[in-house]
Amino acid sequence: MGLLPTMRNSADVRTLFLTSCYFVFTYILWCYDEVLPQWAVLPLWLWVSWLAFVGATMTHNTMHCKVFKEYWANKVFQMALTLTYGHPVSSYVPGHNLSHHKFTQWRRDIMRTSKMQYKWNFLNLLLFQPTVAGAVTASDFRFIRLQVALGNRFAEQVLREFAILIVTQGFCLWLDPWRFFLYLWVPHFIAQWGIVTMNILQHDGCETSPVGETLPNSARNFTGGMLNWFTMNNGLHCIHHLHPTTHWSQYERLHKEEVEPFNHPALNQPSMIGYIFKTFVYPGRRETFDGKPVKFPAAEVGDDEEWIEYPESIDPEKLKMTPLKVFRFLGDSVVLLGVKLVAPIYSPVMNLVG
C-alpha cells in the first residue's frame, strides 16, 4: 500500500478540487461570517449550498466509478464526501445503483416518478424528495442490515460513514447550534433534496425501458457546459444509464456518439433552469418528451415491489427497521468509529445484527 493515493483518471483533479472548495468555503463562512461584509454572507452561503450539491453529484459518480486505485484511499474519500452533503455515501448504492438503475421507472424503482400525481406540476417537483425519502430510507436500512448479516465489508464502511457524520455534526451542533443549522444542515438538506429531485427532471415524461435495457428516449439530458463542468457531466444522464461504470470524463464524447443521433431532440435540453421554469412554473404542463400528457401504465403505478434478493437463510421480516433498531444502528456506528481508531483491523459487523 502506497503512502500517497493514486488517481485512476487525471480528470478527477476537478473532483478533488471541488471537494476541497466545499470545506474551505464552509470554514470561511463558519469562522468569519461576523467580520465579512454583510453583502457577502448570502452569496457565500449560496455558494456553499451549491458546493454541497456538487458533493452529492460527486458521490453519485464515486459510487459508480472509484476515484483512486487504492482501496483505503477510496474509503477515506467516501468519508470526506459524506461530510460534504450530510449523508453516508455508501447508502447511495441500494436506492440508486441497485434499485433505480436496474428497474428504472418500474415498481421496483423506489424513486420512480409515477409516485407524483399532483395536478399542479410544481408540487411534483417540490415534493418528490420528501415523497420518496421514507421508502428510500427503509430500503437502505434493510439492504445494509442484510449486508451486516452476510458479513460483507460494505456494511462496515456504511457504519464508518454514519459514525464520522454523527460525531462531526454532533460536535458542530455543540459548538454553535445556530451556525450548525444555517451553514451545515440547511446546505446539506438542499444538496440531498437536489440530488434526489434530479430523478424527476431526468426521467419524468420519458420512455420506460424494459428491465435490463436502456432506450435512447428513457432519460432527459441537460447539455449546458457550466452545469456539466461543476457536476462532472451529471447532466448527461442517458449515457450514464448505458455505461454506469464508465468514468464521467468520457460521457460528453459517448453522448454525442451513442445518444444524440438516436434520441428525440427535446430530450437534450440546453438549460436546466429553463426546463424547470417551462415545465414546473409556466406554462407548467406535465408532458412527455414529444408533447403528450404524461400517463403512467398500470405496471408503473402502485405500491413498491421488493427489489432486494434475500438468500433463503435470511428472513426479510427480521431486517425491517423499528425506531429502536435505528437508534441502535446509529449507536453501533459511533462505537465502531472509536474501536477502529484503536484497532483498525477489527471487524465486528457480524455482531451488529439485532
Summary of the structure (lengths in Angstrom):
residues: 354
radius of gyration: 20.7
end to end distance: 35.0
largest distance: 62.5
contacts: 1082
relative contact order: 0.13
helix: 63%
strand: 2%
